[in-house]
């Protein structure tokens, strides 16, 4: 992942240098132990659904190939691989937690800001499901489950709360006199955001890995621009995708995604 060698790696290397002139068997033994630890970290990452870059995995095989010929180099490679993999695991779970926190906060905000009389039963139940699943999540796959994960339920709660609030506001006539732009944002935001998420899924991306939102509405409210920004972009992910929707024949049509 392009990280600098951790302080622990440098410390190990310096300690190993002190062994020059001593029997090499001890250094080989230390290298073997660190290779085993790196393999254990990789197994832990795989079990948790965390993707480890190929270059980090290669450090383990490189270390194995150098145990006898260059024990010190093997030791450094193994320790660095272990540290990088453990960082990958921590980063993945931190991103998942952050994505959930943002989605849950958006859902709670939508619930709290709904007008009086709004039927929030579904949204509140979905948010409760999100909290339950969040407490149960053990792996990255658990966090990002597309049908039963905490992020899924939190995003669904926000969508349900928004839709319910719009329905209540329309019924109560509170939208009279509201600008065309506000109406678009209130009435179409859930539909447009869902369309952007569907497009991301169609390209093989997980919508939970992106922040998706509306950034612009045309003066006549016939065109909406949305943006999906990657939270922690991988090499195969777009950093930002801009969507343009137009209202045609009673529906919102995706015109471009660049």
C-alpha positions as CSV (number, residue, x, y, z in Angstrom):
1,X,0.0,0.0,0.0
2,X,3.0,2.3,-0.4
3,X,3.4,2.7,3.4
4,X,6.8,3.6,4.9
5,X,8.4,0.8,6.8
6,X,7.0,0.8,10.3
7,X,9.2,1.8,13.3
8,X,9.0,-1.8,14.5
9,X,10.5,-3.0,11.2
10,X,13.5,-0.6,11.6
11,X,13.9,-1.7,15.2
12,X,14.0,-5.3,14.2
13,X,16.5,-4.6,11.4
14,X,18.8,-2.7,13.7
15,X,18.6,-5.5,16.3
16,X,19.3,-8.0,13.5
17,X,22.4,-6.1,12.4
18,X,23.8,-6.5,15.9
19,X,23.8,-10.2,15.3
20,X,26.3,-9.9,12.5
21,X,29.2,-12.2,13.4
22,X,26.9,-14.4,15.5
23,X,25.4,-17.7,14.4
24,X,22.9,-17.1,11.5
25,X,20.5,-19.8,12.8
26,X,18.9,-17.4,15.3
27,X,18.2,-14.8,12.6
28,X,16.7,-17.5,10.3
29,X,14.5,-18.6,13.2
30,X,13.3,-15.0,13.8
31,X,12.6,-14.6,10.1
32,X,10.6,-17.9,10.0
33,X,8.6,-16.7,13.0
34,X,7.7,-13.4,11.4
35,X,6.8,-15.1,8.1
36,X,4.4,-17.3,10.0
37,X,3.0,-14.2,11.7
38,X,2.5,-12.5,8.3
39,X,0.8,-15.6,7.0
40,X,-1.5,-15.6,10.0
41,X,-2.4,-11.9,9.4
42,X,-3.1,-12.7,5.8
43,X,-5.4,-15.6,6.8
44,X,-7.2,-13.3,9.2
45,X,-7.7,-10.7,6.4
46,X,-9.1,-13.3,4.1
47,X,-11.4,-14.7,6.8
48,X,-12.7,-11.1,7.4
49,X,-13.3,-10.4,3.7
50,X,-10.4,-7.8,3.6
51,X,-8.6,-7.5,0.2
52,X,-4.9,-7.5,0.6
53,X,-2.9,-6.0,-2.4
54,X,-0.8,-8.4,-4.4
55,X,2.4,-6.5,-3.6
56,X,1.9,-7.0,0.1
57,X,1.3,-10.7,-0.3
58,X,4.4,-11.0,-2.5
59,X,6.5,-9.7,0.4
60,X,5.7,-13.0,2.2
61,X,6.8,-15.2,-0.6
62,X,9.9,-13.0,-1.2
63,X,10.7,-13.4,2.5
64,X,10.4,-17.2,2.3
65,X,12.7,-17.3,-0.7
66,X,15.4,-15.3,1.2
67,X,15.4,-17.0,4.6
68,X,18.6,-19.0,3.9
69,X,20.4,-16.6,1.6
70,X,19.6,-13.3,3.3
71,X,17.9,-13.8,6.6
72,X,18.0,-10.2,7.6
73,X,16.2,-9.1,4.4
74,X,13.7,-11.9,4.9
75,X,13.0,-10.7,8.4
76,X,12.4,-7.1,7.4
77,X,10.1,-8.2,4.5
78,X,8.1,-10.5,6.8
79,X,7.6,-7.9,9.5
80,X,6.7,-5.2,7.0
81,X,4.2,-7.5,5.3
82,X,2.6,-8.3,8.7
83,X,2.3,-4.7,9.6
84,X,0.8,-3.7,6.2
85,X,-1.8,-6.5,6.3
86,X,-2.8,-5.6,9.8
87,X,-3.2,-2.0,8.7
88,X,-5.3,-3.2,5.8
89,X,-7.6,-4.9,8.2
90,X,-7.9,-1.9,10.5
91,X,-8.5,0.5,7.6
92,X,-11.3,-1.7,6.1
93,X,-13.2,-1.9,9.3
94,X,-12.7,1.8,10.0
95,X,-14.2,2.6,6.6
96,X,-17.1,0.3,7.1
97,X,-17.8,1.8,10.5
98,X,-17.6,5.3,9.1
99,X,-19.9,4.5,6.2
100,X,-22.4,3.0,8.6
101,X,-22.2,6.0,10.9
102,X,-22.9,8.4,8.0
103,X,-25.8,6.4,6.7
104,X,-27.3,6.0,10.2
105,X,-26.9,9.7,10.9
106,X,-28.6,10.6,7.6
107,X,-31.5,8.3,8.5
108,X,-31.9,9.7,12.0
109,X,-31.8,13.2,10.6
110,X,-34.5,12.4,8.0
111,X,-36.7,10.9,10.7
112,X,-36.2,13.8,13.0
113,X,-36.9,16.4,10.4
114,X,-40.1,14.7,9.0
115,X,-43.2,16.8,9.4
116,X,-45.8,16.0,12.1
117,X,-48.1,13.2,11.1
118,X,-45.5,11.4,8.9
119,X,-45.8,7.6,9.1
120,X,-42.2,6.7,10.0
121,X,-42.9,3.1,11.1
122,X,-40.9,1.5,8.3
123,X,-38.0,3.9,8.6
124,X,-37.7,3.5,12.3
125,X,-37.9,-0.3,12.0
126,X,-35.2,-0.3,9.3
127,X,-33.0,2.0,11.5
128,X,-33.5,-0.4,14.4
129,X,-32.5,-3.3,12.1
130,X,-29.4,-1.3,11.1
131,X,-28.4,-0.9,14.8
132,X,-28.9,-4.6,15.5
133,X,-26.9,-5.7,12.4
134,X,-24.2,-3.2,13.3
135,X,-23.8,-4.9,16.7
136,X,-23.6,-8.3,15.0
137,X,-21.3,-7.5,12.2
138,X,-18.0,-9.5,12.4
139,X,-16.6,-9.4,8.8
140,X,-16.5,-6.9,6.0
141,X,-19.0,-9.0,4.1
142,X,-21.4,-8.6,7.1
143,X,-21.0,-4.8,7.0
144,X,-21.7,-4.5,3.3
145,X,-24.3,-7.3,2.8
146,X,-26.5,-5.9,0.0
147,X,-29.7,-7.3,1.6
148,X,-29.2,-7.6,5.3
149,X,-26.1,-5.5,6.4
150,X,-26.1,-2.6,8.8
151,X,-25.2,-0.1,6.0
152,X,-28.0,-1.5,3.8
153,X,-30.6,-1.0,6.5
154,X,-29.4,2.4,7.5
155,X,-29.5,3.6,3.8
156,X,-33.0,2.1,3.5
157,X,-34.2,3.9,6.6
158,X,-33.0,7.2,5.2
159,X,-34.8,6.5,1.9
160,X,-38.0,5.4,3.6
161,X,-38.0,8.4,6.0
162,X,-37.5,10.8,3.0
163,X,-40.3,9.2,1.0
164,X,-42.7,9.2,3.9
165,X,-41.9,12.9,4.7
166,X,-42.6,13.9,1.1
167,X,-45.9,12.0,1.1
168,X,-47.0,13.6,4.4
169,X,-46.0,17.1,3.2
170,X,-47.8,16.7,-0.1
171,X,-50.9,15.4,1.7
172,X,-50.9,18.3,4.1
173,X,-50.4,20.8,1.3
174,X,-47.3,22.2,2.9
175,X,-45.4,22.3,-0.4
176,X,-47.6,25.0,-1.9
177,X,-45.4,27.9,-2.8
178,X,-42.2,26.0,-2.5
179,X,-39.7,26.6,-5.3
180,X,-39.4,24.2,-8.2
181,X,-35.8,23.4,-7.1
182,X,-36.9,22.5,-3.5
183,X,-39.7,20.3,-4.9
184,X,-37.2,18.4,-7.0
185,X,-34.9,17.8,-4.1
186,X,-37.7,16.7,-1.8
187,X,-39.7,14.6,-4.2
188,X,-37.0,13.1,-6.5
189,X,-33.9,12.8,-4.3
190,X,-34.5,9.2,-3.2
191,X,-35.3,8.1,-6.7
192,X,-32.2,9.8,-8.2
193,X,-29.9,8.5,-5.5
194,X,-31.3,5.0,-5.9
195,X,-30.6,5.3,-9.7
196,X,-27.0,6.3,-9.1
197,X,-26.6,3.4,-6.7
198,X,-28.0,1.0,-9.2
199,X,-25.6,2.3,-11.9
200,X,-22.6,1.8,-9.5
201,X,-23.8,-1.8,-8.9
202,X,-24.2,-2.4,-12.6
203,X,-20.5,-1.6,-13.0
204,X,-19.5,-4.0,-10.3
205,X,-19.0,-1.4,-7.5
206,X,-20.5,-1.5,-4.0
207,X,-22.6,1.7,-3.5
208,X,-21.6,1.6,0.2
209,X,-18.1,2.5,-0.9
210,X,-19.3,5.9,-2.2
211,X,-20.9,9.1,-1.0
212,X,-23.8,9.7,-3.3
213,X,-25.8,13.0,-3.5
214,X,-27.4,15.7,-5.6
215,X,-25.2,18.7,-6.2
216,X,-27.2,20.8,-8.7
217,X,-30.7,21.4,-10.0
218,X,-31.4,23.5,-13.1
219,X,-33.5,26.7,-12.8
220,X,-36.4,25.1,-14.5
221,X,-36.0,21.9,-12.4
222,X,-35.8,19.7,-15.4
223,X,-32.2,18.7,-15.0
224,X,-30.4,17.3,-11.9
225,X,-26.7,16.7,-11.5
226,X,-25.5,14.1,-8.9
227,X,-22.1,12.9,-7.9
228,X,-20.8,9.7,-6.4
229,X,-17.4,10.1,-4.7
230,X,-15.4,7.0,-3.6
231,X,-14.8,7.0,0.2
232,X,-11.5,5.0,-0.1
233,X,-10.9,4.5,-3.8
234,X,-9.2,1.3,-4.9
235,X,-7.2,1.2,-8.1
236,X,-10.2,-0.1,-10.1
237,X,-12.7,2.4,-8.7
238,X,-13.5,5.9,-10.1
239,X,-12.7,8.6,-7.6
240,X,-15.7,10.7,-8.7
241,X,-18.6,10.0,-11.1
242,X,-20.9,12.8,-12.3
243,X,-24.5,11.9,-13.3
244,X,-26.9,14.0,-15.3
245,X,-30.7,13.3,-15.1
246,X,-33.5,14.9,-17.1
247,X,-37.2,14.8,-16.4
248,X,-38.9,13.3,-19.5
249,X,-42.5,12.1,-19.9
250,X,-43.0,11.9,-16.1
251,X,-39.8,10.1,-15.2
252,X,-36.2,10.9,-14.5
253,X,-33.9,9.6,-17.2
254,X,-30.1,9.1,-16.7
255,X,-28.5,11.0,-19.6
256,X,-24.8,10.5,-18.7
257,X,-22.4,9.2,-16.1
258,X,-18.9,10.4,-16.5
